[in-house]
Amino acid sequence: MTKERIVFVHGSGSFGAAAWPKQHRLAGRYDCLFVKRHGFDATADPEPTDFDADMRIVLDNLDGRPGHLAAASQGAIAAMMAAVERPDLVKSLTLFEPACLSLTADLPATMQHREVVGQLFERRAGMSDEEFLREFVRLVYSADAQMPTTEDAKRSASRLRMQRPPWEAPLHIVPGVPTLVVTGAWEPLYEEVAHYLESTGATHIHTGGHHRPHDTDEGHQALVDFVSGHV
């Protein structure tokens, strides 16, 4: 019997299997694929965001047969674009803290975020990777960034500066597939996106876990329950 496939799509930090440490345990029950988005690689030079390429990576990993998508933060953009493009291939869509800001461009929290963070993106060409990282973390997470010292960390900082703002994603409609949105109840920006998706038919729950609710037991179980309900 063929296992149900789940394609996991990471955000802007760690990628591949490293972005989903708690979900490894599902590999015995499901055919789990932990993708790497465009420009994310352990050795190759980082590349700018390509939303369409990310979508194709997701669809290629579904490999022409219906499966499930689970995505976090900016990875939710690629997952939703794939579900809009091929809803027939997506049995369920689970989004953790989705950064789908083009959907909420005219809503208060997103507008405020764009006004503040948008100025940083406008100045990034004249900034070093470290300067951009420090300012980005301060603005988005109200914290101090740990400056990169290893080659991996330096590559990650460079990649962050090259990413396109999520509000530029060509995502303006939601897919007609069963959708679960999980947020950590810490940041109005992500709650605004979640409430918008809820208004279109998605189920929305809070689990804690800050920007990584999939690392919590409750968030992980919510994914398991949602997928198992749509096999």
PyMOL commands that set and color helices and strands:
alter all, ss='L'
color gray80, all
select helices_A, chain A and resi 16-19+23-28+51-62+75-85+87-89+108-126+129-141+151-162+166-168+188-199+213-215+217-228
alter helices_A, ss='H'
color red, helices_A
select strands_A, chain A and resi 5-9+31-34+67-72+90-96+179-183+203-206
alter strands_A, ss='S'
color yellow, strands_A
deselect
rebuild
show_as cartoon
